[in-house]
């Protein structure tokens, strides 16, 4: 589908109301048959923490988290998060206080996340891969009164706190360990990180051992229902334009995202089992591992990290039905030397994201032959929008979504709208024209933490100006072209690295590619591709005679 090829392309829109009315008609005409047109709330629009309480009452023995053989039921997760909320509350932490979480994927993450939500405090995820400067920025910017950290990360925490000195905002430090949850008889291969021995805190750390403290806490758990529209999380952006900024999100954002995306892109049944390995501190990992399972009341198979053979074993052992991964990961699975030893036919829905490798017809065909399921691009989204703002599920007939490539990201989820504007003037642009992608959605951040100027610059009249380049074609489908700063100007023409990378990915000898710009005196810029060939495509070296 070439959005510029259709005759009679729309003229410049006269006003926003007419523009959006026209777009809504196009979106409705393109809507996949049978897909709901409104967000779906199985339990009503409740705080996510109350959904956990519901499943604990209705399905107490249902597994909430499988972790290499360590099992947490919904009743246990509800009780553990109650204990966590009570413990935090007993140390003077309450609604509106920030609690930083410096943890990798582990069952304790779930208890802490829901404990913070139940308390009405604000969850601040911090990457466990952080270096000193990154942790310092997170602590200085969000000023949390408490931090929950993995024992192996205590030296990093101590170093950062020493640098902060009198400006250290932390009143309490809680610590937990993989050793507390590493199963004696694992059901899946344990990665080395999960087998790490317990690190005993130094006395000067004044760290409180989380799980024993939760068990010993006699304070009552909070019983009031948190305000669904109060700040509940500070999710930090990747910092592509300066230091990372904290996006203020609510529990309402979390459940509205799940209700909209789940309605059109997550087929869930009573026997559904979700697998997640994305880092839970990351917004995509938060959605996949923390929000979706509890929203639907289904089990999660949680992996500490990506490993292709562990994925294969987990799908077979737990009869996984739903997963999300990178295209690179899917290719690694398909090309794994032991893939034939595992049965992957329980998989019904796998969403993928194209980064280094791009989803193409060959990958889709091979995946279907292996699993019987069809892989499709997951969504377009941003940390600022709780992600998952578009969907492509149901657009795979005749591989329409892939033939519309490059950069096809589908339709907006129910309740979300897009427009494309001129970067300089903000004027609406005709369909099929490249410009700034702007989004309006119920899951939009409520502002950047302590950044009123950045908030004012990005949030205008209810629209978020993404800084991304996109277009909406004459059928209403969205196409994502990349960040504005990534766009190249070649002989005055706009060239997008993502488009070139997608085309290179079609070549049977190319494993992956990355395209960057190089200054050129005559043409302004020229694209330069760094290409990795498949092993079988590399000619064997010859010895000099």
N, C-alpha and C positions, 0 to 999 in steps of 0.2 A: 504494500500500500504506500504509494507516494503521495503525501498530503498536498503536494504542489501540482499534481498531474490532473486533478479533476477540473473540468471546465466550470466556469461560473462560481469560482471561489468567492466566499463572502467578502463584501466590502468592509471598510473600517466600521466598527460598531458605533452607533450614535450615543448610546448611554449604557450604563452598567445594567440597569433593569432589563432592557431589551436583549442585551448580550447574554445575560444569565438565563432568561426565559428561552432563548434560542438554544443555548447549550443544554438545558434540562431536557428539552424535546429530543435532542440528538442522543443524550445519555440514555433516555428511556427507550429510544428505538434500538440502541445497541445493547441493551441490557440482556444478559444471558437468560434464556427461558428457565422459569422455575426458581430463579434466585430471588430471595426476599428483597423488597425495595425499601424496607425500613430496618433500623437496628432491632435486634432480637435480644431481650433480657429474660432468660429462663427463670430467674428468681425475682424479677423486678429490678428497678434501679437502686440497688442496695450498695453500701460500702463493701469493698472486697473483703474486709475483715469480718463482716456479718455473713458473707457467703461462706467463708470458712466455718463459722459457727453452725450454719445451716447444714452443711455436709457432715460435720461432726455429729450432729443429732440424727440425720437421716441415714447416713452411711458410715457409722463409726469405725467399722472394721475395714472399710475400703482403703487400699493403699494410697497414700498421698505422694510419697517419694520412695522410689527404689534407688538405692545407692550401692552398687556392687554387692548386694546381698544384705545390706543394712536397710531395714524396712521401717518406715514411719507411716502409721495409719492416719486417717483424718482426725480421729478422736485424739490421738497423740499429738499431732501437729497443733490442734486447737489448744490442748492443755499446755504444751510447751510454750506456745506463744503467749498464753495467759500468764505463765510463770515469768516469762521474759518481761512482759509489760509490768507485772507486779514488782519485779526486781528493779527495773529502771525507775518506776515510780517511787520505790522506797529510798532511792538515792536522790530524790528531789527533782527528777526529770518529768516534765509534764507537757501538755499541749503546746505546740509551737516551738518547743526546744528541738534543736538539731542533734541527731545521733548519727555519727559517721560509721560506716560499715566497711572494713578493710578485710574482706574475706574472698577466697576463691569459691568455686562451686562446692557446696557441702550441705548436708541436712540442717546444720545450725543456721545457715543463711536464711532458711525459710522460717524458722522459729523467731529469729531476730526481726526479719522484715515484717511479719504479721504482728509481732509484739509491739513494734514501733507504731504501726497503723492503729492497733487497738488503743494505744495510749493517747493517740491524737498528736504524737510528736512528728517530726519531719525526718524522713529517711534520706541519708546522704551517702550514696554508694561511691566508693573510692577504689580505683583499680588496684588489685594486689600486685600488679606489675609496675606500680608507680616507682619512680626514682625519688630521691630526696626532694628535688625542686617541685615535683608534681604534688607530693604529699603536703609540702609546706603551703603551696598555693591553695589546696583544698581546705586545709585547716584555717588558713588566714581568711579565706573568702567566706566560708560557710559558718565559721566560729562555732563548731559543735561543742556541746557540753560533755559529750561522752563519745567514746570510740570503742567499737568491737573489732578485734583484730585476731588474725591467725597467729599462733605462737611463733611460727617461723619468721614472722614479719616484725617481731618486737624490736630487734636491733634498729631497723629502719625507723620505727616509731620513736624510739629513744633518741636517735640522732636528730630527728625533726623537732622533737620537743625541746632538746637542748638548744637548738638554734632559735626557737621561738622565745625561750626564756620567760620573762614576765608576761609576754603577750600570749603565752600558751592558753588557749581557751578551754582545754580539757579539764573537767573536774573528776571524771572517772574513766578508767581504762579497763575494759573487759577482754579476756583472752580465751580462746578455745583452740582445739587441736584436732587434726585428722585422726589422731590416735583415739579420740573419744568415739569415733564412728566407723573406724576401719573394721570390717567384719572378719571374724576368725576363719570363716569358710566362705570366701567370696564366690559369687556366681559369675563374675566376669573378671578378666585380667586386671589386677590392681596396678595403676600407674605408680611409678616411684614416689611421686609427691604424696600420695595417700598413705604410703608405707613409711613415711618419715617419722623418726622417733619424736616423742614429745620434747619440746624445748622448755626447760624450766625458766620462768621469768627471774630476772635479777631483782633483788630486794628494792632497789631504787626505782624500779618500774611501777611499784605499787599496783600491780595488775590483779584483778579479781578473776578467778577461774569461773567462767560463765556457767557451765552446766551444773557444777555442785552448788554454786550460789543460787541458781534458779530453784534447785530442788530444796534448798534450805530456807528459802524466803517464805515468811509467814504473812506477808502483806497481801491484802485482797487484790485480785485482778480487777481491772476497770470493767464496769458493767454498762456504762453509758455507751450509746451508739455514736461513733465519731461523725462529725459533720462531713458529709460526702464531698462538699465543695470547699473545704478548708485546705490550705497547703499541706501536702502529705509527703512530697518528695522533692529533692533538688537533684535533678539529673544533669550532669555536666556535659556540655558539648565537647566535641573533639578538639576545639581550639584551632581550627584552620585559619581563622583570622584573629590572631592574638591569643591571649590566655583563655582557657576554657571558661565558659559562663554557665552558671547554674540556672537551669530551667525549672521554674516553679510549676509543679504539677499537683493535682488533687487525686483523691480516690475516684472522683467522678470521671476524671480523664482516663483512668485505668479501665473502669468498667464500660465507659462509653466506647473506648477503642475496641475492647473485646466484643461488645454487642454489635458494633458495625462491621468489623472485619470478620468476626465469627459467623455472622449471618450469611456472608457471600463467599467466604474463602476458606472456612474451616469446617468441613463435613465431620461432625462428631456424632457417634452412636454410643449406645450403652456399653459396648465392649471396647471403646476407643482407649488406646494407650499412647501417650505422647512421649517422645524422646527429646531431650535437650542437652546440648553440650556448649552452646554459646555462653560466654561468661555472664553470670547473673548480675554483675555490676553494670553491664552494658545494657542500654535500653532494649535492644532486641532480645537479650537474655532475660531481662525482667519480664518482658511480654510472654516469651515462650515458656519459661520455667516457673515463674512465680504467679503470673496473672491468669493465663489461659487455663491451666489445670484446675485452679480453684474456681474460676468462673464457671466451668463446666462440670466440676466435681469428678474428674477422671484422674487416673494414676499418671505420674511422671517418672520416667526412667532418666535419672540425672547422671551425667558423666562429668568427671572433674576436668577433663580435657578431651580434645578430639583425638581419636585413634581409629583408623579404618577397621582393623580387625575387631576391636571392642565394639564398634558400631554393628558389625555383622553379627557378632555373638549376642549382643543385646536385643537386636531385632528378632532373632530366632528364639531366644530364651523367653523374652517377655511378650512376644507377639505384638510388637510395636505396630501401630497403624498410622501415626502421624509424626512427621519430623520436619525440621527445617535445617538447611545446610547451605554451604557455598557450592557453586558448580564445581570448584576444585575438589571439594570433599566427595561429591558424587562420582567424579571421574576416578578418584583414588579408590573408591569402593569397587567400581566396575573393573578396574585394572588390577585389583589385589590378587596375588597368586593363589589365595585360598578362597576366593569368592564362591567357587563351586561347591565348597563344603557346607554352605549355609543356605537355609531356606528363607527368602526375603518376601514371600508372597503375602505375608500379613500386612505389608505396607499398602495403604490405600491413598494416602495424600502426602506428598513430599514437595514442599516449596523450596526453591533455590534462589540464591542471589548471585548475580554475575559480577565478579570483580576482576581477578586476573583472567580467568577463563570465562567465556561467555556461553550461555545456553544456546545450543544449536540443534538442528534436526538430527544429526548423528547421535549426539548425547541422548536426546529424547528417545530415539528408536532403540538404542542399546539399553537404556534404563527400563523401558517397557518390556523388552525381551527378558531382562533379568528378574523383574519384580512383578510384572503385570500391571503396574501403575504408571501414571503419566506425570512427569515432573513439569513444573511451570514456574515462572518467575513469581516471587512472593508478593512484593509490593514496593511502592515508593513511599518514603516517609523520612522524617527527621526527628531528632531528639526533641525538638521544639513542639512537635505535634504528636508525641507518644508513638510515632511511626505508624505503619500500616494504614496509609491514607488512600491507597489505590489497590486494585486487585485485578488479577488476570485469570482467576479460576473460572472455568466455563467458556473460555475463549480459545480453546485448543482444537476445535473442529477444523480439519484440513490444515492444522498447524498455523492457523491464521495469526496467532500472536507472534510466532517466530518469523513468518514471512513478512510481517509488518515491521520487522526489525530494520535498522538498529534502534535501540533505546525505547522499545514499546513497554509502557508500564500500565496500560489498561484503562480502567474507568475509576472514578472516585467512589469510595465506599459510601453507603447510605449516610446522609447527613453532612457530607463533605462537598465543598465546591472549589473549583479552580478558575483562575483567569490568567491570561498572559498579557503583560504590560511592557511598555517601553521602559528600559532601565533609567533613562535620564528624565523623562517627563511624567512617567506614571500613566500615560494614556493607554487605553485598551488597544490591542492589536488584532487585526483580522485573524480568523482561524487559518492554520497552516503557516503562521508567521512566527519566527523565533523571537523570544523575548524573556522577560523575567517571570518565572512561575510564582504565582501568588496563591495562597490557600486559605480557606475559611472553614473551620471545623470545630465541633464541640470540644475536641481534645487538645486544643491549642494551649500552649503555656500561658500562665497567668502573668508572666513577666520574667525578666532576668533578675536573679537575686542581686540586690544592691547595684543594679545597673540601669537606672532610669533613662539615661540617654540612649543606651542600646535598645531598651524596650521601646522607647518612642520611635526610634529609627526603623525598627522592624515591624512593629504592630501599628497599623494605620487603618482606622475606620473598620476594625474587626478583621482585617486581612493581615496575614503574615507574609511579608516580602522575603522570599527565601534566599535571594542571591543566586539561585540556580537558573540555568537556561533551559527552557522547554518550549514545546508547542502543543497545541491542541489541533488535531486534524479535523477534516470536515465531517468525519463520522463521530467526533466527540472523544476519540481516544487520546490519551496523554502520551507524549514522547519526552523522555528526559535526556538532555544533551550534555549535562555536566555543570560544574561550577563555572561562574563567569570568568574567574581568573585562570581557568584551565583552557578557555577558548583560545585558539590560535587564529591569527590574521595572516592569510597567505594571499598575496596579490589583492588585498582588500576583501577577500572572501572569508567568511567564518568557517573554520575547520575545527571539528570536535574530536579530541583524542579517543573518546569512547566509540565513536563511529568507526574509526580506523582499526581500533583494537577488535571490534566485533567482526569486521571484514577479514582481518588477518586470522581470526579464530576459525574461519571456515576452511582454511587451508589444511589438508590432512597431515602435513608434516610439522605444523606449528603447535607446540604445547601451550604456550602462553606468550603474551606480549605486553609491553607498556610503551605508550607514545608520549613524547614530550616535544616542546618547541625549541628551536634553535634560531637565534637571530640571523637574518640574511640581509645583506645590503640591498639587493635588488627586489626581493619579494617580501620583505618585512620579517616574516618568520617562515620556517619550513619545518614540517613534522619529521621527527626522527624516531624510528621504532627500534626498541630493544626486544629481540625475539629469542625465545627459547625453543629449540627444536625437540621433537620427540626422540628418544634414544635410537629408535630404529631408523630415523631419518639422517642421523649423523654418520658421515662417511668414515670408515676406519682410517686411522692415521697410517701413513706410509713411511717407511724408513728411507732416509736419504741413501742414494747409491754411492 
